Amino acid sequence: MTARKVPGVDSRKTKPKQVQTLESLLARTVEEGECLLWDGYIGNGVPQVSHGGKVVSVRRLILELSGKDVGPTDYASPKCRNAACVCQEHIVHRTNAQHASAMAKAPTRNHDLRAAKLAAVARKGDTKINIEQAREIRCSDESGPILAERYGIGKGLIARIRRGEAWREFSNPFAGLGAR
């Protein structure tokens, strides 16, 4: 026997839509120094919560619940640079253009980590190849996969060496002019 569908009645069980308040949001934070750190879900580095059936940014919602007019393309980001901070005093309301400008000026965390790793490798002299091997790779007629296996490095690095993007030599004052 199969269940009969009744027109106009949804037989699926649905959860009631949650509506957040400033108090319910602040109850899900932990105070650390001057910051209030979000103790809930963080997606793509942004504290998020379900509100009215949609997943929204907690910072944006705090601005809206505080009575500030936030446009649909505007951003709410922390001026303290702490990704989990949702403290009302730390939230900066920016238009799309202001946000893009601020992000272009700010160094990214990944950039800083990568620079630190590269500097550490350079200090240790722990690279897998040396400048002579890079010269051999540039002059070789063998395929990238064969060279990658021989030198124990990735095919992408072989390609970058051949294009002059990696292991460039600057003994010639004009050596870097041809590469991007």
N, C-alpha and C positions, 0 to 999 in steps of 0.2 A: 504494500500500500504506500503510495507516495503522498507527500504533503501537498495540499492544495494551496495555490497562491490566491490570496484575496486582493483584488484590485485596489490600489491606493494605500496599501499597508505594506510597510517594509518589514520583512520577516527577519532580517539580520539584526543581531543585537549590536547596538551602538553605545559607546560611552558618552556620557554627557560632556558637552564642551566646557572646558575649564576657562574661567575668567579670572585673571590675576589682578591683584591689587598691589599697591606699593608695599604694604605690610607683608603680604604673602611672598613677595620677591625678596625683601630684605631678610625675611626669616630663613632664607636658603643661602645666606652668605656667612662668611667667617671673617672676623676683623683681624687684619694683620698690618700693623703699623697704621698708616693713614688710609690704607686701602680696605675695601670690602670685597673679598674674593668670592666669586660665584662657586657654589658647592654642588651645582647641578650639571646638566648636560652642556658640553662645549663642542660645537660642530664647526669645523674649518677654523679653529682658533677663536671663535666668537661664542660667548655665553648665550644659550638659547633656551626658550621655554615654550610650552604650548599655551596659546592664549586665543580663545574664541575659535578653536578648531584649526588654527594655523600655528606653525612653529615660527617664532619671531625672535629677533635680537632682544636680549634682556635690557641692554643699554638704551636702545631705541624705545622700548616699552616704558622704561623708567622716565625718559623725557616726556613721552606722551601722557603718562599718568600724572606727571608734575604740571601739566598744563601747557607745555611748550608745543609749538606748531612744527611738526617734523614732516617734510615733504616725502613723497613716495620714493624719490631717488636720493634722499639725503642720508648721511652717515652719522653714527654716534660712536665715537672712538675714545679710548682713555688717554688723557694727556700724560698720565704717569707711565705709559708704555707697558703696563702690566696687563697681559692679555685676558686675565681672569677678573680684573677689577671692574666692579659695577657701582662704585661709589658715585653718588650724584654730583658731588663737587669735582670729580675727576673727569666726568663725561663732557666731551667737546662736540658740539653740534656743527657739522660741516656740510656744505653743499657738495655735490658730486665733483665740481671743479676744484674746490678747496681741498677735498680729500685726495684727489689725484695728485695735486701739487705737493701736499704734505708727504704722500707715500713716495714720490719721486725723489724728494730731498732726503728722506730718512734711510739710513743703511738698514738692510734686512738682516735678520738674525742668521739666516743661512749664509749670507755673504760673509759675515764676520766669522762664522765657524769654518767656512771653507778657507778663508784667508789664514786663519790660525793653523789649520791642518797643513796647508801648503808651506807655511813658514817653518813649522816643526819638521817637516820632511826635509826641507832645504838645510836646516841647521844640522840634522843628523847625517845628511848625505846618504839617505836611505832609499834613493830612487832605484827603480828596477833597471833603468838604462842610463848610459852616460852620453856625452855629446858626440863621441866617436860613433857610437851605435846609432844615434839619431842621424848622423851624416850617412852611414851605411844604408839606413832605411830610405832616406831621400833619394839616394842614387840607385837603389835596387829596382830590378825589373820584376821581381817576384810579387805575387798577389798579397794583399793585405792579410788574409787569414793565415797564410803560411808564415809571414813575418811575425804576426802576432803570437803564433805558437812558438816560434823560435826564440823570441825575446821575452816571452812570458808577460806580455801586455795586451791590452784590448785592441780590437780592430779599429775602434774609434780613435784611439790615440795614434795608431799608424796613419790613419787618414789625416788627422790634424797635423802630424809631423810633416807629411808630404805637402799639405797646403801651406805650411809655414806658420800655422797658428800655435804650435807647441814646439819647444826646443829650438826657438829662433836663436840665431847667432847675431850678436850686435857688434862684432869686431869691425864690420864695415859700417860707416855712418849712414849709409843709405839702405841697410839691410831690412829695416822694419817698414819702409815706405810702401812696399808692394802688398803687404798683408793688411787686412782690415783691422 
